[in-house]
Amino acid sequence: MTMLRSRGVSALVAAVVMSCAGLPSTAALAQGAAASGGNAGWFVPKSAQPAAGTAAPRGPARTAPVPLPAAPADSDDAQSQTPPVLPMPPVPASPDIPRGVAPPVPVIGVISVPDVMRLSSAAQQAERVLGARRDELARDAQKEQGGWRDEQQKLQAQAKNMASDQIQLRERRLQERVIAAQRDFRNRNRIIQEAAQVSLNQIERELVQILRQVAGSRGMNLVLHREQVALSQDGLDITQQVADQLNKVLPTVFIPAANVDPEELAKSGTMPTTADAGRQAAPAPTPAPVAATARH
C-alpha cells in the first residue's frame, strides 16, 4: 500500500508540474486520479483479484473490504498545490504632492541618426580608413594560415624520414608560431576597434551639441528617433539639417595611426583632437608688406 500511495503522490506532483506548464487543473487532477488506480482512498491488491474467466476458489466466506478514509497525506498534497499566503508589510501612506508647474507644450521633431552617420563626411572617412585596415588584417591572417598549412604538410611528408625528437621539435615550433601569430592578430584587431571607438566618440560628442542647436533654432523641445515614429510630416524631420551642420563643424576626425596603440596614447595624456589638427594645418601668415618692400 505504501508503494501505490507513493506512486499516486509522484503522479500528483508530476500533474502539478504539467499544469504549471499550461495544462488545465482539471486535467492534472484527472491524471493524478488515474495514476493512483482510480480508487478514492482504498485499493484491492492484484493478488486478491480473481483472474478473468476463472472462478474464485471456494473457502470460508470473507467480508468485503471496507473503504478506508482518505489518507492525510493526500489532503496535504492537495493543500500543497495552493500557494501559501505570505504576510506583507503595511504599505506606507504617501503624502499629497503639491501642485507644480505644468510642463511646456511639446514641440516635436524627428531625426534618423543612422542617416546622419551615412551623410557624415567624418564617418565616411573613418569607415574608409579603418575598413582598409580591417581588409589588410584579413589578408595577413589568410596568408599566415596558408603558411601554417604548408608547414604542416611538409612535416607530414618528411615525418617518415625523421626521428621522433625532430618531429616533436618541428611540431613545437609550429605551435609556437601559431600562438604568436594569433596573439598578434588579436592585438591588431583590438587596436582597430579602439581606433574606431575614438573616431565614433568624436562624432557622437559633436552630434549631441548640433542636435540641441538645431532643435533650439526650430523651437523644438522634444526630438524622437524617426525609426520609432509611425507617421510624421516632412517639416518635423531635422535629419538633413543636422547632417549638413555636422559636416560644416566636423568634416574630419582624428584617427590614431595604424602603428599607434590607442590605449597607450590615452595613458600618455596627449590624445590629439580635431581642433589641434586644425591649428597645426593652418597656413602660415603672409609676410608684412614692409618686409617685401625692403627686399626690393
C-alpha positions as a Python dict, from the first residue, in 0.01 Angstrom:
ca = {
    (1, 'M'): (0, 0, 0),
    (2, 'T'): (287, 235, 71),
    (3, 'M'): (428, 176, -277),
    (4, 'L'): (99, 253, -454),
    (5, 'R'): (41, 557, -242),
    (6, 'S'): (389, 682, -330),
    (7, 'R'): (307, 631, -697),
    (8, 'G'): (-4, 837, -653),
    (9, 'V'): (187, 1117, -480),
    (10, 'S'): (451, 1120, -755),
    (11, 'A'): (185, 1130, -1022),
    (12, 'L'): (11, 1420, -850),
    (13, 'V'): (340, 1608, -827),
    (14, 'A'): (403, 1548, -1198),
    (15, 'A'): (49, 1660, -1273),
    (16, 'V'): (101, 1982, -1081),
    (17, 'V'): (419, 2049, -1280),
    (18, 'M'): (234, 1986, -1607),
    (19, 'S'): (-49, 2214, -1501),
    (20, 'C'): (200, 2493, -1432),
    (21, 'A'): (325, 2446, -1790),
    (22, 'G'): (-18, 2533, -1929),
    (23, 'L'): (-241, 2226, -1878),
    (24, 'P'): (-580, 2286, -1710),
    (25, 'S'): (-600, 2198, -1345),
    (26, 'T'): (-884, 1955, -1414),
    (27, 'A'): (-665, 1754, -1649),
    (28, 'A'): (-390, 1746, -1388),
    (29, 'L'): (-628, 1612, -1126),
    (30, 'A'): (-757, 1351, -1371),
    (31, 'Q'): (-404, 1231, -1439),
    (32, 'G'): (-334, 1206, -1069),
    (33, 'A'): (-651, 1005, -1007),
    (34, 'A'): (-577, 768, -1294),
    (35, 'A'): (-224, 708, -1169),
    (36, 'S'): (-347, 627, -820),
    (37, 'G'): (-565, 344, -956),
    (38, 'G'): (-900, 528, -977),
    (39, 'N'): (-992, 441, -616),
    (40, 'A'): (-1080, 709, -367),
    (41, 'G'): (-863, 627, -70),
    (42, 'W'): (-862, 246, -90),
    (43, 'F'): (-745, -29, -325),
    (44, 'V'): (-760, -404, -374),
    (45, 'P'): (-423, -576, -426),
    (46, 'K'): (-388, -759, -756),
    (47, 'S'): (-315, -1083, -577),
    (48, 'A'): (-660, -1071, -418),
    (49, 'Q'): (-841, -1010, -750),
    (50, 'P'): (-967, -1327, -932),
    (51, 'A'): (-831, -1389, -1278),
    (52, 'A'): (-1063, -1320, -1571),
    (53, 'G'): (-1266, -1628, -1681),
    (54, 'T'): (-1185, -1837, -1372),
    (55, 'A'): (-1400, -1892, -1068),
    (56, 'A'): (-1283, -1784, -731),
    (57, 'P'): (-1167, -2071, -509),
    (58, 'R'): (-1417, -2192, -260),
    (59, 'G'): (-1345, -2130, 102),
    (60, 'P'): (-1481, -1968, 410),
    (61, 'A'): (-1685, -1659, 350),
    (62, 'R'): (-1485, -1338, 363),
    (63, 'T'): (-1616, -998, 434),
    (64, 'A'): (-1589, -733, 164),
    (65, 'P'): (-1310, -482, 208),
    (66, 'V'): (-1424, -178, 393),
    (67, 'P'): (-1341, 151, 220),
    (68, 'L'): (-1077, 338, 413),
    (69, 'P'): (-1099, 713, 470),
    (70, 'A'): (-877, 938, 264),
    (71, 'A'): (-525, 946, 395),
    (72, 'P'): (-399, 1269, 545),
    (73, 'A'): (-108, 1267, 300),
    (74, 'D'): (-347, 1314, 7),
    (75, 'S'): (-502, 1614, 174),
    (76, 'D'): (-157, 1755, 238),
    (77, 'D'): (-77, 1712, -131),
    (78, 'A'): (-394, 1895, -226),
    (79, 'Q'): (-313, 2176, 14),
    (80, 'S'): (43, 2200, -118),
    (81, 'Q'): (-95, 2290, -461),
    (82, 'T'): (-232, 2615, -320),
    (83, 'P'): (47, 2868, -259),
    (84, 'P'): (59, 2994, 95),
    (85, 'V'): (-46, 3349, 170),
    (86, 'L'): (266, 3524, 290),
    (87, 'P'): (242, 3823, 522),
    (88, 'M'): (325, 4156, 363),
    (89, 'P'): (444, 4470, 540),
    (90, 'P'): (195, 4754, 555),
    (91, 'V'): (204, 4997, 264),
    (92, 'P'): (322, 5338, 385),
    (93, 'A'): (85, 5623, 323),
    (94, 'S'): (203, 5861, 52),
    (95, 'P'): (155, 6228, 135),
    (96, 'D'): (-12, 6455, -115),
    (97, 'I'): (220, 6621, -363),
    (98, 'P'): (173, 6995, -402),
    (99, 'R'): (68, 7117, -741),
    (100, 'G'): (369, 7203, -954),
    (101, 'V'): (436, 7387, -1275),
    (102, 'A'): (277, 7232, -1582),
    (103, 'P'): (523, 7104, -1844),
    (104, 'P'): (565, 7306, -2162),
    (105, 'V'): (362, 7227, -2467),
    (106, 'P'): (563, 6971, -2666),
    (107, 'V'): (706, 7084, -2998),
    (108, 'I'): (817, 6759, -3155),
    (109, 'G'): (1083, 6685, -3412),
    (110, 'V'): (1222, 6362, -3553),
    (111, 'I'): (1569, 6256, -3658),
    (112, 'S'): (1732, 5947, -3806),
    (113, 'V'): (2076, 5905, -3651),
    (114, 'P'): (2175, 5623, -3894),
    (115, 'D'): (2103, 5856, -4186),
    (116, 'V'): (2309, 6131, -4023),
    (117, 'M'): (2602, 5891, -3989),
    (118, 'R'): (2568, 5787, -4352),
    (119, 'L'): (2571, 6151, -4462),
    (120, 'S'): (2860, 6246, -4229),
    (121, 'S'): (3189, 6301, -4411),
    (122, 'A'): (3378, 6228, -4088),
    (123, 'A'): (3203, 5892, -4051),
    (124, 'Q'): (3278, 5811, -4414),
    (125, 'Q'): (3644, 5896, -4356),
    (126, 'A'): (3664, 5669, -4051),
    (127, 'E'): (3493, 5384, -4234),
    (128, 'R'): (3725, 5420, -4532),
    (129, 'V'): (4047, 5428, -4328),
    (130, 'L'): (3954, 5163, -4075),
    (131, 'G'): (3793, 4943, -4339),
    (132, 'A'): (4124, 4934, -4526),
    (133, 'R'): (4300, 4829, -4205),
    (134, 'R'): (4049, 4551, -4148),
    (135, 'D'): (4098, 4424, -4502),
    (136, 'E'): (4474, 4425, -4456),
    (137, 'L'): (4441, 4233, -4132),
    (138, 'A'): (4219, 3974, -4301),
    (139, 'R'): (4469, 3929, -4585),
    (140, 'D'): (4758, 3885, -4342),
    (141, 'A'): (4561, 3631, -4142),
    (142, 'Q'): (4476, 3427, -4451),
    (143, 'K'): (4837, 3438, -4566),
    (144, 'E'): (4962, 3323, -4227),
    (145, 'Q'): (4709, 3041, -4214),
    (146, 'G'): (4827, 2926, -4555),
    (147, 'G'): (5182, 2916, -4420),
    (148, 'W'): (5065, 2701, -4129),
    (149, 'R'): (4904, 2451, -4364),
    (150, 'D'): (5212, 2435, -4589),
    (151, 'E'): (5440, 2377, -4291),
    (152, 'Q'): (5213, 2107, -4155),
    (153, 'Q'): (5200, 1929, -4493),
    (154, 'K'): (5578, 1939, -4522),
    (155, 'L'): (5611, 1795, -4175),
    (156, 'Q'): (5372, 1512, -4256),
    (157, 'A'): (5560, 1431, -4577),
    (158, 'Q'): (5901, 1431, -4407),
    (159, 'A'): (5796, 1258, -4086),
    (160, 'K'): (5882, 909, -4210),
    (161, 'N'): (6247, 1011, -4260),
    (162, 'M'): (6280, 1198, -3929),
    (163, 'A'): (6342, 1090, -3574),
    (164, 'S'): (6068, 1130, -3316),
    (165, 'D'): (6253, 1406, -3129),
    (166, 'Q'): (6295, 1600, -3456),
    (167, 'I'): (5924, 1567, -3528),
    (168, 'Q'): (5835, 1691, -3183),
    (169, 'L'): (6073, 1987, -3223),
    (170, 'R'): (5914, 2086, -3555),
    (171, 'E'): (5566, 2050, -3413),
    (172, 'R'): (5655, 2261, -3110),
    (173, 'R'): (5798, 2536, -3331),
    (174, 'L'): (5489, 2535, -3550),
    (175, 'Q'): (5267, 2555, -3244),
    (176, 'E'): (5468, 2848, -3106),
    (177, 'R'): (5438, 3022, -3442),
    (178, 'V'): (5062, 2975, -3446),
    (179, 'I'): (5023, 3106, -3090),
    (180, 'A'): (5241, 3411, -3158),
    (181, 'A'): (5054, 3493, -3480),
    (182, 'Q'): (4715, 3460, -3313),
    (183, 'R'): (4828, 3690, -3033),
    (184, 'D'): (4948, 3946, -3288),
    (185, 'F'): (4623, 3931, -3486),
    (186, 'R'): (4412, 3977, -3173),
    (187, 'N'): (4621, 4277, -3073),
    (188, 'R'): (4592, 4434, -3419),
    (189, 'N'): (4217, 4378, -3420),
    (190, 'R'): (4188, 4541, -3077),
    (191, 'I'): (4380, 4845, -3199),
    (192, 'I'): (4147, 4880, -3497),
    (193, 'Q'): (3838, 4851, -3279),
    (194, 'E'): (3967, 5109, -3032),
    (195, 'A'): (4063, 5346, -3313),
    (196, 'A'): (3707, 5314, -3446),
    (197, 'Q'): (3574, 5393, -3098),
    (198, 'V'): (3793, 5704, -3078),
    (199, 'S'): (3654, 5823, -3411),
    (200, 'L'): (3295, 5744, -3317),
    (201, 'N'): (3322, 5923, -2984),
    (202, 'Q'): (3426, 6245, -3160),
    (203, 'I'): (3127, 6227, -3394),
    (204, 'E'): (2878, 6144, -3119),
    (205, 'R'): (3005, 6423, -2895),
    (206, 'E'): (2963, 6680, -3172),
    (207, 'L'): (2632, 6535, -3284),
    (208, 'V'): (2473, 6589, -2942),
    (209, 'Q'): (2566, 6957, -2943),
    (210, 'I'): (2448, 7012, -3301),
    (211, 'L'): (2119, 6834, -3233),
    (212, 'R'): (2048, 7069, -2944),
    (213, 'Q'): (2135, 7372, -3154),
    (214, 'V'): (1920, 7271, -3450),
    (215, 'A'): (1626, 7176, -3229),
    (216, 'G'): (1655, 7503, -3038),
    (217, 'S'): (1662, 7705, -3359),
    (218, 'R'): (1339, 7535, -3467),
    (219, 'G'): (1173, 7578, -3128),
    (220, 'M'): (1162, 7203, -3067),
    (221, 'N'): (1175, 7074, -2712),
    (222, 'L'): (1126, 6702, -2790),
    (223, 'V'): (1312, 6509, -3061),
    (224, 'L'): (1225, 6146, -3131),
    (225, 'H'): (1400, 5879, -3334),
    (226, 'R'): (1236, 5857, -3675),
    (227, 'E'): (1258, 5478, -3668),
    (228, 'Q'): (1024, 5475, -3366),
    (229, 'V'): (761, 5707, -3517),
    (230, 'A'): (484, 5561, -3728),
    (231, 'L'): (391, 5886, -3904),
    (232, 'S'): (548, 6231, -3929),
    (233, 'Q'): (545, 6524, -4170),
    (234, 'D'): (850, 6641, -4362),
    (235, 'G'): (867, 6966, -4171),
    (236, 'L'): (932, 6779, -3847),
    (237, 'D'): (1238, 6590, -3978),
    (238, 'I'): (1569, 6763, -3899),
    (239, 'T'): (1797, 6484, -4022),
    (240, 'Q'): (1935, 6667, -4325),
    (241, 'Q'): (1985, 6993, -4136),
    (242, 'V'): (2177, 6817, -3858),
    (243, 'A'): (2391, 6630, -4111),
    (244, 'D'): (2476, 6949, -4301),
    (245, 'Q'): (2574, 7129, -3982),
    (246, 'L'): (2780, 6831, -3866),
    (247, 'N'): (2976, 6831, -4193),
    (248, 'K'): (3049, 7202, -4152),
    (249, 'V'): (3168, 7173, -3794),
    (250, 'L'): (3335, 6831, -3811),
    (251, 'P'): (3433, 6740, -4169),
    (252, 'T'): (3707, 6503, -4046),
    (253, 'V'): (3803, 6326, -3726),
    (254, 'F'): (4131, 6229, -3566),
    (255, 'I'): (4211, 5862, -3626),
    (256, 'P'): (4513, 5710, -3448),
    (257, 'A'): (4778, 5578, -3683),
    (258, 'A'): (4786, 5209, -3765),
    (259, 'N'): (5104, 5156, -3559),
    (260, 'V'): (4977, 5354, -3258),
    (261, 'D'): (4801, 5182, -2970),
    (262, 'P'): (4504, 5398, -2862),
    (263, 'E'): (4537, 5272, -2505),
    (264, 'E'): (4899, 5388, -2483),
    (265, 'L'): (4801, 5717, -2645),
    (266, 'A'): (4526, 5771, -2389),
    (267, 'K'): (4757, 5686, -2098),
    (268, 'S'): (5009, 5944, -2218),
    (269, 'G'): (4750, 6219, -2180),
    (270, 'T'): (4834, 6367, -2521),
    (271, 'M'): (4535, 6245, -2723),
    (272, 'P'): (4513, 6489, -3016),
    (273, 'T'): (4182, 6647, -3110),
    (274, 'T'): (4041, 6777, -3432),
    (275, 'A'): (4095, 7132, -3303),
    (276, 'D'): (4468, 7062, -3255),
    (277, 'A'): (4489, 6915, -3603),
    (278, 'G'): (4319, 7222, -3747),
    (279, 'R'): (4564, 7456, -3577),
    (280, 'Q'): (4860, 7254, -3699),
    (281, 'A'): (4726, 7252, -4054),
    (282, 'A'): (4657, 7629, -4056),
    (283, 'P'): (4858, 7815, -4323),
    (284, 'A'): (5147, 8032, -4212),
    (285, 'P'): (5083, 8409, -4207),
    (286, 'T'): (5193, 8604, -4511),
    (287, 'P'): (5494, 8836, -4470),
    (288, 'A'): (5430, 9202, -4397),
    (289, 'P'): (5431, 9446, -4693),
    (290, 'V'): (5715, 9642, -4534),
    (291, 'A'): (5945, 9341, -4543),
    (292, 'A'): (5856, 9283, -4907),
    (293, 'T'): (5944, 9647, -4995),
    (294, 'A'): (6274, 9621, -4813),
    (295, 'R'): (6381, 9328, -5028),
    (296, 'H'): (6329, 9537, -5340),
}
